[in-house]
């Protein structure tokens, strides 16, 4: 899965979370870049993905997106 993050002003980095349900985002990856490739996913499986931004002041929770 290729993820391109729309940069957020003053963000230091991003936490990308994904899972099989919007209530079960059990997998995550932290990045400081706006482009990310997530491997080792099951072919044909749909996922819910959320991108949270963070900086020294805390974390801003993103919106969950359904990906087929």
DRENTORKOL-3810 file (N, C-alpha, C; in nm, 4 decimals):
REM DRENTORKOL-3810
@n.u->0.0853; n.v->-0.1158; n.w->0.0000; ca.u->0.0000; ca.v->0.0000; ca.w->0.0000; c.u->0.0908; c.v->0.1231; c.w->0.0000
@n.u->0.0655; n.v->0.2119; n.w->-0.0925; ca.u->0.1390; ca.v->0.3381; ca.w->-0.1009; c.u->0.0557; c.v->0.4470; c.w->-0.0348
@n.u->0.1169; n.v->0.5199; n.w->0.0570; ca.u->0.0471; ca.v->0.6271; ca.w->0.1275; c.u->0.1223; c.v->0.7574; c.w->0.1038
@n.u->0.0503; n.v->0.8581; n.w->0.0583; ca.u->0.1056; ca.v->0.9925; ca.w->0.0443; c.u->0.0327; c.v->1.0809; c.w->0.1444
@n.u->0.1082; n.v->1.1386; n.w->0.2346; ca.u->0.0512; ca.v->1.2184; ca.w->0.3437; c.u->0.0506; c.v->1.3647; c.w->0.3033
@n.u->-0.0655; n.v->1.4277; n.w->0.3187; ca.u->-0.0734; ca.v->1.5714; ca.w->0.2955; c.u->-0.0089; c.v->1.6405; c.w->0.4155
@n.u->0.0990; n.v->1.7158; n.w->0.3925; ca.u->0.1711; ca.v->1.7765; ca.w->0.5055; c.u->0.0818; c.v->1.8647; c.w->0.5928
@n.u->0.1048; n.v->1.8577; n.w->0.7229; ca.u->0.0330; ca.v->1.9386; ca.w->0.8204; c.u->0.1302; c.v->2.0425; c.w->0.8753
@n.u->0.0874; n.v->2.1679; n.w->0.8798; ca.u->0.1727; ca.v->2.2762; ca.w->0.9289; c.u->0.2176; c.v->2.2459; c.w->1.0718
@n.u->0.3453; n.v->2.2630; n.w->1.0980; ca.u->0.4087; ca.v->2.2437; ca.w->1.2293; c.u->0.4185; c.v->2.0982; c.w->1.2737
@n.u->0.3839; n.v->2.0025; n.w->1.1877; ca.u->0.3971; ca.v->1.8611; ca.w->1.2251; c.u->0.5439; c.v->1.8195; c.w->1.2147
@n.u->0.5891; n.v->1.7432; n.w->1.3133; ca.u->0.7248; ca.v->1.6883; ca.w->1.3120; c.u->0.7249; c.v->1.5536; c.w->1.2398
@n.u->0.6188; n.v->1.4754; n.w->1.2592; ca.u->0.6085; ca.v->1.3435; ca.w->1.1971; c.u->0.4656; c.v->1.2946; c.w->1.1973
@n.u->0.4492; n.v->1.1685; n.w->1.1537; ca.u->0.3160; ca.v->1.1111; ca.w->1.1375; c.u->0.3144; c.v->0.9668; c.w->1.1867
@n.u->0.2050; n.v->0.9268; n.w->1.2490; ca.u->0.1795; ca.v->0.7884; ca.w->1.2846; c.u->0.0716; c.v->0.7366; c.w->1.1901
@n.u->0.1048; n.v->0.6334; n.w->1.1137; ca.u->0.0094; ca.v->0.5718; ca.w->1.0215; c.u->-0.0392; c.v->0.4442; c.w->1.0884
@n.u->-0.1701; n.v->0.4338; n.w->1.1108; ca.u->-0.2291; ca.v->0.3167; ca.w->1.1749; c.u->-0.3234; c.v->0.2487; c.w->1.0773
@n.u->-0.3269; n.v->0.1140; n.w->1.0789; ca.u->-0.4185; ca.v->0.0412; ca.w->0.9907; c.u->-0.4622; c.v->-0.0883; c.w->1.0562
@n.u->-0.5767; n.v->-0.1377; n.w->1.0082; ca.u->-0.6322; ca.v->-0.2621; ca.w->1.0595; c.u->-0.7523; c.v->-0.3050; c.w->0.9774
@n.u->-0.8160; n.v->-0.4129; n.w->1.0206; ca.u->-0.9294; ca.v->-0.4698; ca.w->0.9474; c.u->-1.0625; c.v->-0.4071; c.w->0.9863
@n.u->-1.0606; n.v->-0.3180; n.w->1.0852; ca.u->-1.1811; ca.v->-0.2499; ca.w->1.1309; c.u->-1.1399; c.v->-0.1134; c.w->1.1845
@n.u->-1.2282; n.v->-0.0157; n.w->1.1723; ca.u->-1.1933; ca.v->0.1192; ca.w->1.2195; c.u->-1.1740; c.v->0.1252; c.w->1.3704
@n.u->-1.2264; n.v->0.0258; n.w->1.4432; ca.u->-1.2060; ca.v->0.0189; ca.w->1.5878; c.u->-1.0832; c.v->-0.0645; c.w->1.6248
@n.u->-1.0202; n.v->-0.1281; n.w->1.5258; ca.u->-0.9081; ca.v->-0.2186; ca.w->1.5524; c.u->-0.7880; c.v->-0.1840; c.w->1.4648
@n.u->-0.7346; n.v->-0.0646; n.w->1.4837; ca.u->-0.6161; ca.v->-0.0209; ca.w->1.4097; c.u->-0.4930; c.v->-0.0637; c.w->1.4889
@n.u->-0.4631; n.v->-0.1938; n.w->1.4827; ca.u->-0.3597; ca.v->-0.2530; ca.w->1.5679; c.u->-0.2185; c.v->-0.2412; c.w->1.5112
@n.u->-0.2045; n.v->-0.2056; n.w->1.3847; ca.u->-0.0728; ca.v->-0.1964; ca.w->1.3216; c.u->-0.0390; c.v->-0.0492; c.w->1.3007
@n.u->0.0887; n.v->-0.0168; n.w->1.3160; ca.u->0.1261; ca.v->0.1236; ca.w->1.3001; c.u->0.2683; c.v->0.1370; c.w->1.2478
@n.u->0.2951; n.v->0.2535; n.w->1.1941; ca.u->0.4263; ca.v->0.2871; ca.w->1.1432; c.u->0.4458; c.v->0.4366; c.w->1.1637
@n.u->0.5617; n.v->0.4751; n.w->1.2179; ca.u->0.5914; ca.v->0.6163; ca.w->1.2377; c.u->0.6859; c.v->0.6620; c.w->1.1273
@n.u->0.6571; n.v->0.7790; n.w->1.0708; ca.u->0.7411; ca.v->0.8326; ca.w->0.9641; c.u->0.7578; c.v->0.9833; c.w->0.9812
@n.u->0.8684; n.v->1.0328; n.w->0.9296; ca.u->0.8939; ca.v->1.1765; ca.w->0.9294; c.u->0.8870; c.v->1.2313; c.w->0.7874
@n.u->0.8499; n.v->1.1433; n.w->0.6933; ca.u->0.8406; ca.v->1.1782; ca.w->0.5522; c.u->0.6938; c.v->1.1802; c.w->0.5109
@n.u->0.6629; n.v->1.2345; n.w->0.3937; ca.u->0.5236; ca.v->1.2402; ca.w->0.3483; c.u->0.4845; c.v->1.1231; c.w->0.2595
@n.u->0.5805; n.v->1.0385; n.w->0.2219; ca.u->0.5529; ca.v->0.9209; ca.w->0.1399; c.u->0.5919; c.v->0.7945; c.w->0.2159
@n.u->0.5047; n.v->0.6943; n.w->0.2114; ca.u->0.5281; ca.v->0.5716; ca.w->0.2861; c.u->0.4757; c.v->0.4534; c.w->0.2062
@n.u->0.5524; n.v->0.3460; n.w->0.2060; ca.u->0.5095; ca.v->0.2204; ca.w->0.1440; c.u->0.4971; c.v->0.1169; c.w->0.2543
@n.u->0.3756; n.v->0.0632; n.w->0.2709; ca.u->0.3483; ca.v->-0.0392; ca.w->0.3717; c.u->0.3406; c.v->-0.1736; c.w->0.3004
@n.u->0.4290; n.v->-0.2653; n.w->0.3363; ca.u->0.4306; ca.v->-0.3975; ca.w->0.2751; c.u->0.3702; c.v->-0.5008; c.w->0.3690
@n.u->0.3797; n.v->-0.6258; n.w->0.3296; ca.u->0.3349; ca.v->-0.7396; ca.w->0.4111; c.u->0.1861; c.v->-0.7335; c.w->0.4442
@n.u->0.1057; n.v->-0.6853; n.w->0.3488; ca.u->-0.0385; ca.v->-0.6852; ca.w->0.3659; c.u->-0.0976; c.v->-0.8031; c.w->0.2896
@n.u->-0.2161; n.v->-0.8438; n.w->0.3262; ca.u->-0.2833; ca.v->-0.9560; ca.w->0.2606; c.u->-0.3495; c.v->-0.9065; c.w->0.1320
@n.u->-0.3158; n.v->-0.9695; n.w->0.0198; ca.u->-0.3720; ca.v->-0.9318; ca.w->-0.1090; c.u->-0.5232; c.v->-0.9558; c.w->-0.1105
@n.u->-0.5989; n.v->-0.8580; n.w->-0.1565; ca.u->-0.7438; ca.v->-0.8703; ca.w->-0.1639; c.u->-0.8160; c.v->-0.8321; c.w->-0.0355
@n.u->-0.7443; n.v->-0.8044; n.w->0.0709; ca.u->-0.8033; ca.v->-0.7668; ca.w->0.1994; c.u->-0.8223; c.v->-0.6151; c.w->0.2041
@n.u->-0.9332; n.v->-0.5693; n.w->0.2564; ca.u->-0.9552; ca.v->-0.4254; ca.w->0.2729; c.u->-0.9038; c.v->-0.3821; c.w->0.4104
@n.u->-0.8679; n.v->-0.2549; n.w->0.4214; ca.u->-0.8117; ca.v->-0.2017; ca.w->0.5453; c.u->-0.8726; c.v->-0.0655; c.w->0.5759
@n.u->-0.8739; n.v->-0.0342; n.w->0.7038; ca.u->-0.9041; ca.v->0.1008; ca.w->0.7496; c.u->-0.7712; c.v->0.1633; c.w->0.7882
@n.u->-0.7487; n.v->0.2878; n.w->0.7452; ca.u->-0.6206; ca.v->0.3558; ca.w->0.7666; c.u->-0.6470; c.v->0.4925; c.w->0.8285
@n.u->-0.5617; n.v->0.5297; n.w->0.9243; ca.u->-0.5693; ca.v->0.6629; ca.w->0.9855; c.u->-0.4281; c.v->0.7191; c.w->0.9956
@n.u->-0.4120; n.v->0.8472; n.w->0.9647; ca.u->-0.2833; ca.v->0.9147; ca.w->0.9768; c.u->-0.2961; c.v->1.0227; c.w->1.0835
@n.u->-0.2177; n.v->1.0090; n.w->1.1902; ca.u->-0.2130; ca.v->1.1084; ca.w->1.2973; c.u->-0.0850; c.v->1.1897; c.w->1.2816
@n.u->-0.0924; n.v->1.3198; n.w->1.3040; ca.u->0.0274; ca.v->1.4040; ca.w->1.3003; c.u->0.0690; c.v->1.4354; c.w->1.4435
@n.u->0.1997; n.v->1.4608; n.w->1.4616; ca.u->0.2468; ca.v->1.4952; ca.w->1.5957; c.u->0.3596; c.v->1.5967; c.w->1.5900
@n.u->0.3748; n.v->1.6664; n.w->1.7014; ca.u->0.4876; ca.v->1.7563; ca.w->1.7230; c.u->0.5148; c.v->1.7626; c.w->1.8730
@n.u->0.5922; n.v->1.8581; n.w->1.9154; ca.u->0.6298; ca.v->1.8687; ca.w->2.0567; c.u->0.5104; c.v->1.8955; c.w->2.1481
@n.u->0.4006; n.v->1.9453; n.w->2.0929; ca.u->0.2828; ca.v->1.9798; ca.w->2.1729; c.u->0.1841; c.v->1.8649; c.w->2.1883
@n.u->0.1972; n.v->1.7594; n.w->2.1069; ca.u->0.1049; ca.v->1.6467; ca.w->2.1190; c.u->0.0708; c.v->1.5842; c.w->1.9857
@n.u->-0.0385; n.v->1.5075; n.w->1.9864; ca.u->-0.0823; ca.v->1.4320; ca.w->1.8690; c.u->-0.2186; c.v->1.4829; c.w->1.8236
@n.u->-0.2345; n.v->1.5000; n.w->1.6927; ca.u->-0.3638; ca.v->1.5331; ca.w->1.6341; c.u->-0.4133; c.v->1.4095; c.w->1.5591
@n.u->-0.5277; n.v->1.3583; n.w->1.6010; ca.u->-0.5851; ca.v->1.2368; ca.w->1.5420; c.u->-0.6443; c.v->1.2679; c.w->1.4059
@n.u->-0.6135; n.v->1.1836; n.w->1.3082; ca.u->-0.6646; ca.v->1.2000; ca.w->1.1735; c.u->-0.7972; c.v->1.1284; c.w->1.1536
@n.u->-0.8463; n.v->1.1330; n.w->1.0315; ca.u->-0.9729; ca.v->1.0707; ca.w->0.9942; c.u->-0.9452; c.v->0.9305; c.w->0.9400
@n.u->-1.0306; n.v->0.8345; n.w->0.9761; ca.u->-1.0157; ca.v->0.6974; ca.w->0.9280; c.u->-1.0687; c.v->0.6891; c.w->0.7845
@n.u->-0.9898; n.v->0.6246; n.w->0.6971; ca.u->-1.0254; ca.v->0.6061; ca.w->0.5573; c.u->-1.0294; c.v->0.4577; c.w->0.5252
@n.u->-1.1326; n.v->0.4142; n.w->0.4538; ca.u->-1.1470; ca.v->0.2747; ca.w->0.4131; c.u->-1.0741; c.v->0.2551; c.w->0.2803
@n.u->-0.9869; n.v->0.1524; n.w->0.2734; ca.u->-0.9092; ca.v->0.1250; ca.w->0.1534; c.u->-0.9348; c.v->-0.0181; c.w->0.1084
@n.u->-0.9719; n.v->-0.0339; n.w->-0.0194; ca.u->-0.9964; ca.v->-0.1694; ca.w->-0.0731; c.u->-0.8776; c.v->-0.2138; c.w->-0.1546
END
